[in-house]
Amino acid sequence: MSTVIHIDRSAAARRHARLTLGPVLFNWPAEAWRDFYFRIADEAPVDAVYVGEVVCAKRLPFFAPHVPAVVERLRAAGKDVLLSTLALVMTERETAMIRDLAEDGQFLVEANDVAALSLLSGRMHVVGPYINVYNEDTLAALAKRGAVRVVLPWEVPAAALRCLATGEIPLEVQVFGRAPLAISARCYHARIENLHKDGCRFVCERDPDGLAVETIEGQPFLAVNGVQTLSHACVSLAAHLDQLLGMGIEHFRLSPQRIDMVAVARLFRSLLAGRVAAEEANAELRRLSGGMPLSDGFYRGLPGATLVAGPVQTGAGAQE
């Protein structure tokens, strides 16, 4: 008589789930930046940490002296360390910085600009969320050039995620943090203060979670972070982790905010392990963020700022 073995695929998916921490997007004081990563190394249950300047190259010299100590501390804690590139490369100097990273070979590099993709071609690397990846052919082309993982853009909805997850290359999805919406050569922070970008006085440091932007009617709308525009609401896919696991997604990214990110990481680790309900998790995230609204609209195929409860269409009329 044959024996039928039932495999709990959801339990297997939870065991393989990896929690990652994206790069700090904001201009924090160098010592605060260093201490943030030291605490992440010592206390946060994350598997991989991305380190590097993504938004503005002018910020890099301030925290660069602390990078070796941060990397050493993270590695000593058993965490994988990846180095993130700029999302907008505009000068020869910035290109040379990426070339040096690519040729060094000590770390896996997250490419956030097509210039970085070119320099990393033929070498193992991660494709960051600032590279537009919306279809299977793009994924396949990136894999042929050396990509070992792709962090998908924030606006990819669940239905598209399900299709993309059928490929061979592993995917990473941001499940917490403000969603970057645009990046520009102009510095909005400097412009607000009537300053030129070259003489910005680093005024973006005054807003460690971004500067709130309101509509004419006084409604919170966006957040400004130097040359970057972000969502006002904080993305939370806490209610959709089981669905993402079912699609085959294994890497779940938290984007740093100026809140207790160790508590956020512990909360998402509990979610991935099935030890806490999504409603409870979202309530705790609101408390940790001081009441910041949470959104999951992009995931649902709705306006990005929307936070809606209920089933999500993921393909061919199916609901989950």
N, C-alpha and C positions, 0 to 999 in steps of 0.2 A: 504494500500500500504506500503510495507516495505521500509525502508530507508537504503541506502548503505552508510557506513561511510568509507572514505578513510583515511588511516593512513600514515602519512609521516614518514616512518621508518628511513630514513636518518637523519631527524631532531631529532627523538627520540634517535638515536645512538649518535649524537653529544652532546645531553644533558647529556647522561650517561658517556661520555668519561672522563677519569681521567688522568691527566698529572702527572708523577712522576719524581723525581730526584734521580738517582742512587748514590752510594757512591763515594766520591773522590778517584780516583785510584792512584794519584800521591803524591809524598812526598813534600807537601807544608809546609812552616814554620807554626808553631802552631798558631800564631796570625793571619796569613793570612787565615788559615783553619777556625778558629773561625769566623773571620769577613765575610768570604764567606757565611757561613751558617746564620749569623745574617742578612745579606742583603737578602738572599733567603727568610728568614722568613718574613722580612718586605715588600719586593717588588715583589717577584716572584709569578705568578699565577699558582703554582703547588699544587696538592692535597695531595701528600705524598712525604716524603723525607727519603731516606735510609742513615743511618749514621754508620760508622764503618770502620775498616781497613780490606781490602780484600787481599792486595798484600803481605805485609811483616810485621810480628808481631813486628819487631824491631822498627818500626815507631810509634807504638801505645802509648808508654809512653810519647811522646812529646805532643800529642794533647789530651790524655785522661783527663787531668785536666779540659779541656774546654767542655767536652761532656755534663755534667749536665746543664751548662748554655745554650749550643746550643739546647739541647732537650727542655728545658723550653721555650726558645724563639720561637722555631718552633711550639710547642704545643699552646702557647699563641696566635699565629697567625692563629690557626685553622687548622694546617697541621697535618696529620697522620705521626708518626715517627716510622720507622722500623730500627732494628739493623742488620747489615750485618756481617757475619762471614768471616773468612779467606777462600780463595779458595784452599789453600794447607796446611793442618794441618799435622805437622811432629813431634811434641813433646808432652809430657805429659802435659806440661804447657799450650800449645795452646788448647789441648783437654779440660783441666780444665776450661779455659776461656769460651769455648762454653757451657760446662755443667752449669756453673754459669748463663749464659744468659738464657739457657733453663729452669732452675729451678726458676729463678727470676719471670718470668711470667708477668712482667709489660709491656713488649713490644712484638710485633710480630717480630719474628726473620727470617731473610733471610738466608737460609742454602746454602752455596756455596761449600761444601765439603761433601762427603758421610759420613764422621765421624759426621758431624753436623746432617745429616738426621737421623742417628741412635739415637743420643741423643735427638732429637726432636720428635721422633716417638710417636704418641699418643697425641701430643700437636699441637695446631694450629700453622702453620708456612707457610712461603713462600719459594718455591724452586727457588734458584737463577740461573742465566744463565750459571754458571760454571758446573752445573750438566747436563749431556747429556740426553736430552729428545727429542726423535725423533718419537715416535709413541703413539697411543691411549692407548695401554696396559700399557705403562709406566706411562702415566698420571693417569690412573685409579688406578694403584698400589700406586702412590704417594698420591692420594686423600684419599685412605683407611688408610694411615699412618698419616694423619692429615694435609696435604697440602691444603691450601685454595686458593692458586694462584701459578702459575708457570711462571717464567720469562724465556722465551725460549732462547736457544743459538742463537748467531748472524748469524750463517750460515744456519739457516732453511729457505728454499725458500718459495715463495708465495704458490705454489701448496701444499706443506706439511702443511703450516700454515692453509690453508683452511680446510684440513682434521682434524687437531688437534683442531681447533676451534669449531668443532661439539660436543665436549665433554661437560661435565657439569662443569668442573673446569675452572675458569677464567684464561685468559692468559695475559701476559704482554710482549711487544715487544719494544726493543730499537730502537728509531727512530732518535737519534742524538748522535754523539760522536764516538771516535775511538773504533774499535772493538778489544777486547782482543782475541788473537789467541792461546797463549800458556802460561803456567806458569811452572817454573822449580825450582828445589832445588838450582840451581846455580844462582849467582847474576851477570848478564852481566855488569851492571854498575861498580861493583867492579873489575871485571876481566879486563875491558878496562883500568882501572887505576892501574893494577898490584897489586891489593889488594885482600886479602882473604875476604870471605863473613863475617866472624866474626869480622873482623877489617875494615869494608867497609868505615868508616868515613862518611857514609850517603851521598856519592857523588851524589846519584840520585836526591838530592834536587836541584842540579844545572840545572835540566831540568824539569821544572814544567809542561810541556806537553809531556814529553818523549823525549829521545835522538834519533834523526833521524839516520837511517841506510840506507846506499846506496849500490847499486850493484857495481861490479868491473867497470862497465861503468859509474858510477857516478849518476845513477838514484835513486831517493828516493824509498825506498822499504818497510821498516818497521819502527817501533819506539820501543825503549827499555825503560822499566820502572822497574829498579831493576831486580827482578826475572821474570818479565812479558814481553811478546812480544805482541805488538799491531800493528794494521794496520797503515800504513802511512796516508792513506786517512781517512777522517772523514765520518762515515756513515750518510747519510741523506735519510730518507724515506718520505720526505716532499711531494713527488709526488704520494705517495701511501697511504696516510692516509684515503682517501675515500674508497679505496678498503679494507683496514684493518677494518674500521668501518663496512663495508658491511659483512665482515666475522664474525663479532661479537666480535672483539677485543675491549676491553674497557680501557686497561691500556697502556699508551704510555710513555716510559722511555727516559729521557735525561741523558746522561752521562757527568759529569762535565769536562770541559776543562778550561784552564787558559785564558778565554775570558769573555765577558759580558754575563754570563749565565742568568741574569734577562731578557736581551733583547732576548736571544734565547727562553726562556720560554714564553715570551709574543708573540713571533712570532709563536710558535707552538700552543699556545692557539688560536690565530687568525686563523691559518690553520684549527684547529679542529672545529672552529665555522663557517668556510666557508667565512671568511671575507678577505682572501688574497689568491692569486693564488700561486700554487706551484713554478712556474718559478720565480716569484718575491721573494718568500721565500728563494729559493736556492741562488739567487743572493745576498740577504741580509746576508745569512749565510756565504757565501764566504767573504763578506766584514768584517763581525764580526770576522772571524777567520784568517784574514790577508792573504787571498788567498789560504787557505788550500784546497786541492782537495776534492770533495765530491763524495762518492761512494754509489751504491745501488746494486752492482753485486750479492752479496749473495741472496738478496731478489728475484732477477730475475733468479736465477739458473745459473748464470755466474760466472767467476772469481771475487772474492770479491772486487777487486779494480775498477771494471768496473762501469762507470756511463753512462747509456744508456737511451735514451728516446724512448717511444713507448709502445705498449700493452704488458701485462705480461700474460703468460700462467699460469692458476691456476687450470687446470683440464680438462680432457676429451676433449681436443681440443678447449676449450672455451678461448676466449680472452676478456680482460676487459680494 
